[in-house]
């Protein structure tokens, strides 16, 4: 983990997805308390961060009838007491593949809390660490088994972040394959040597089938669009691959065919 944390200072990521989906991406501010406002795309964010550092000291997972819930308990590292309000956070629902990307600001890079076991979850299949564009952030992806709807809200006194997940209206068959423009796969610590790719206009880091990571510039509706964009990067001396991928299919390993 220490090696993973240290390399984040080398990385500049602009977390944008360039291809519009059926529901255009949107960003909303988190509300306080549950309001049953579920989203099928986009991002929920909190604008403020308490002074000082924070720590996630407990993470709970439970099934609540029609939805599943994760609760993140936040405390202030200055006095080691529960924080009155949560830290700054962003929770983004992504597709190709389905995942929730969670970014927590000014938080210990090694939580006091352990992640819960998701073996009985109908929606969450696992999680993995992601490099953050900001030093001092903890960023991770919750991998999802299927399309979802999600609601994110905060609680105060003590400060908590709550993520509720339930079944989405869409099915995998509603999502056509796309053409991903991406790097080969790298070990996490080798991402630091790929600064030319990390500084592209749009970047996602995705775990691949060989348990490494790929740097994705974006995904496109047609092979022609992806190949035209690839040619532009070749002129800049940046070599990327075009991969045809289903909506919840992980990127292949280091060697892939140039699918059209």
Buried (B, 14 or more C-beta within 10 A) or exposed (E): EEEBBEBBEEBEBEBEBEBEBEEEBEEEEBBEEEEEEBBBBBBBBBEEBBEEBBBBBBBEBEEEEEBBBBBBBBBBBEEEEBBEBBBBBBBBBBBBBBBBBBBBBBBBBEBBBEBBEBEEBBBBBBBBBBBBBBEBBBBBBBBBBBBBBBBBBBBEEBBBBBBBBBBBEBEBEEBEBBBBBBBBBBEBEEBBEBEBBBEBEBBBBBBBEBEBBBBBBBBBEEBEBBBEBBEEBEEEEBEBBBBBBEBBBBBBBEEBEEBE
